[in-house]
Amino acid sequence: MIKAIIIDDEKSGSEVLQLLIEQNCPSIQIIAIENTADDGIKSILKLKPDLVFLDIEMPTATGFDVIAATNTEKYEVVFTTAYEHYAIKAFKTKAVDYLLKPIDIDELKQAVKSVEARMKQGDTTSIKNMEEIIYSTLNKLKKISIPSQEGLLFVDAADIIRLEAESNYTHVYLKDRRKITASKTLKHFEEVLQNFNFCRIHSTHMINLDKIERYIKGDGGFVVLNDDITIPVSRAYKTELLGRIG
């Protein structure tokens, strides 16, 4: 039997998944159901499951946070999510499966079959390597993850016009005029976007260089972006900016 844990903040969702597994996946034994990321982490560390059905969006943390907190363990993961905008299809790799809510029985059976095949062949992937697979997949898609009040959002880096810091938060402005407030510092995004065409131009501003309409000379100067917003350039960042656009 494959020992499994379900981690889902919606009690009804976890109960439905448990029922579907009991009715259609005789090789799976559910040993725990947790409705918070913290409780899920504790169960993984204590019970050492073979498989975790893991919700992505939860109130205080994400499924990826659960993985990060248990990366010393070795278990298979099947992600569950109700949101297609998570680009979860990108994670359908040799090591990672996903189920889109509402759960389709045939897709559930196929995900379990894939897990069984990997375990039978001894072809399991460490959680630490799984993290690398997830984020390298996102990078190939040129998407970045943004932790927000709505959950973890994935957006195309090319759709970001600019980022603005406010204390320990960052406002991310997209080309469709959306504004996402992220629970990360601008320094965090500076590291995340280092392989994309972004440039820090001020202590509180970072811009997508592909979105510049013009540069206006001055002490530090200003840049005008294609959303008609004018952003000041500080003297500390002026040389780097001009070197990249000159």
Salt bridges, closest charged atoms under 4 A:
ASP8 OD2 - LYS101 NZ 2.76
ASP55 OD1 - LYS101 NZ 3.52
GLU73 OE1 - LYS48 NZ 3.05
GLU76 OE1 - ARG118 NE 2.83
ASP97 OD1 - LYS92 NZ 2.92
ASP97 OD2 - ARG118 NH2 3.09
ASP123 OD2 - LYS94 NZ 3.14
ASP156 OD1 - LYS143 NZ 3.26
ASP159 OD1 - LYS175 NZ 3.18
GLU164 OE1 - ARG162 NH1 3.48
GLU166 OE1 - HIS171 NE2 2.53
ASP176 OD2 - ARG178 NE 2.97
GLU190 OE1 - ARG200 NH1 2.86
ASP219 OD2 - ARG235 NE 3.56
ASP227 OD2 - ARG162 NE 3.77
GLU240 OE2 - ARG244 NH1 3.92
